[in-house]
Amino acid sequence: MADESDDPTVPVICAECETETDISLDDVAEAVERHNDRLHDGEQVAQVDPALADQVRDLVAEDLGLLGSE
């Protein structure tokens, strides 16, 4: 059985709460939704760190060939 500390995590930030938390990749969507529902009346305040989200978006676009050929 794998140790839970070996699970990849994703940084989640909430500017309004002034918090940053590392959430297990498997739980990140549910955790962000739960935080926003509970503390921000469902408004999308907490989110995956935008810098990481941008990196993932660029990697996916590159993988799909959307950034042009090199």
TANORVEN-V852400 format. One record per residue. N is the residue number from 0. SS is DSSP state (~ for helix, > for strand, _ for the rest). PHI is phi as a letter, one per 20 degrees, with the letter a starting at -180 (NA if undefined). D_LAST is the distance of its C-alpha to the last C-alpha in Angstrom with 1 decimal. Layout:
BEGIN
N|SS|PHI|D_LAST  N|SS|PHI|D_LAST
END
This chain:
BEGIN
0|_|NA|42.4  1|_|f|39.4  2|_|f|40.4  3|~|f|39.4  4|~|f|38.1  5|~|e|35.3  6|_|f|34.0  7|_|f|30.8  8|>|c|31.7  9|>|c|30.1  10|>|f|31.3  11|>|d|33.1  12|>|d|34.4  13|>|c|37.2  14|_|f|37.6  15|_|f|41.0  16|_|e|42.4  17|_|l|40.6  18|>|c|39.6  19|>|c|36.6  20|>|c|36.9  21|>|e|34.8  22|>|d|35.2  23|>|g|34.6  24|_|g|31.5  25|_|f|33.9  26|_|d|36.1  27|~|f|33.9  28|~|f|34.1  29|~|f|37.8  30|~|f|38.5  31|~|f|36.7  32|~|f|38.6  33|~|f|41.8  34|~|g|41.6  35|~|f|40.8  36|~|f|43.6  37|~|f|46.1  38|~|d|45.5  39|~|c|43.9  40|_|l|45.5  41|_|n|42.3  42|_|f|40.3  43|_|f|36.7  44|_|e|37.3  45|_|f|36.1  46|>|b|32.5  47|>|f|29.8  48|_|g|28.7  49|~|g|26.3  50|~|f|24.0  51|~|f|23.6  52|~|g|23.3  53|~|f|20.4  54|~|f|18.6  55|~|f|19.4  56|~|g|18.3  57|~|f|14.8  58|~|f|14.6  59|~|f|15.9  60|~|f|13.6  61|~|f|10.5  62|~|f|12.5  63|_|e|13.4  64|_|m|10.0  65|_|e|11.4  66|_|e|8.9  67|_|n|6.7  68|_|e|3.8  69|_|d|0.0
END
